[in-house]
């Protein structure tokens, strides 16, 4: 067992702060759009496989 058991929580606090920061220049995509695009792509693959392309 390590003698420094509290180090994990302290080191992860910086990551939480980093990922919580809002970036105004980031691309914003609605999660429903991602799901719809994935479903569309899946159906397209199924159709192309059925046709034989």
C-alpha positions in Angstrom: 0.0 0.0 0.0 1.2 3.5 -0.8 1.9 5.9 2.0 0.3 8.8 0.0 -3.3 7.7 -0.4 -4.8 11.2 -0.9 -2.8 12.0 -4.1 -5.3 10.7 -6.5 -8.0 13.1 -5.5 -5.7 16.1 -5.6 -4.4 15.3 -9.0 -7.8 14.6 -10.5 -9.1 18.0 -9.3 -7.1 19.8 -11.9 -8.6 17.6 -14.7 -12.1 18.3 -13.5 -11.4 22.0 -13.5 -9.9 21.7 -17.0 -12.8 19.8 -18.5 -15.4 22.0 -16.8 -14.1 25.2 -18.5 -16.3 26.4 -21.3 -14.6 27.1 -24.6 -16.4 29.7 -26.6 -14.6 28.7 -29.8 -15.6 25.1 -29.6 -18.0 23.5 -32.1 -21.3 22.9 -30.5 -23.3 19.9 -31.8 -26.7 18.8 -30.3 -26.5 15.2 -29.0 -29.7 14.4 -31.0 -27.9 15.4 -34.2 -25.1 12.9 -33.4 -27.6 10.1 -32.8 -29.5 10.9 -36.0 -26.3 11.0 -38.1 -25.2 7.7 -36.6 -28.6 6.1 -37.3 -28.6 7.5 -40.9 -25.1 6.2 -41.5 -26.0 2.8 -40.1 -29.1 2.5 -42.4 -27.0 3.6 -45.3 -24.5 0.8 -44.7 -27.3 -1.7 -44.4 -28.8 -0.6 -47.6 -25.5 -0.6 -49.5 -24.7 -4.1 -48.1 -28.2 -5.4 -49.2 -27.6 -3.9 -52.7 -24.2 -5.5 -52.9 -22.0 -2.4 -53.3 
